[in-house]
Amino acid sequence: MQTPLRKIRVELNLTISEVANAINCDVGNLSRLERGIQTASLELAEKLTAFYRGKITELEILYPHRYQQQNSKTV
């Protein structure tokens, strides 16, 4: 099951390095966020939302498990 953050990056055909460089974030930290191992700070969630131009919300970034459950129920 993918987090919303990883899903949007893959849909846009971006590498994790491209996103990390664009928002000035460590690749390892972004990878842990995408895998749901680490929680984003509010500042990082805002940067990601701005980078993806609203295609993902701060709530989806901060609480990925809520949105993973919701998506799995509709499948």
C-alpha angles and dihedrals in degrees: 000000000000126000116239088248094058092041094057093046092052092045089055092048093238126147120232088242092056092053094043092051093047093054096035095244132139112260091227093054092049090048091053090049091052091050092048093243096115132038120231122237116240089250092054092045089054091050092050093047090051092046092052090043096233097311086122127033129228088244091057089052096044096042106028095157092063090057095042090057092047092051094047092053092056094051 
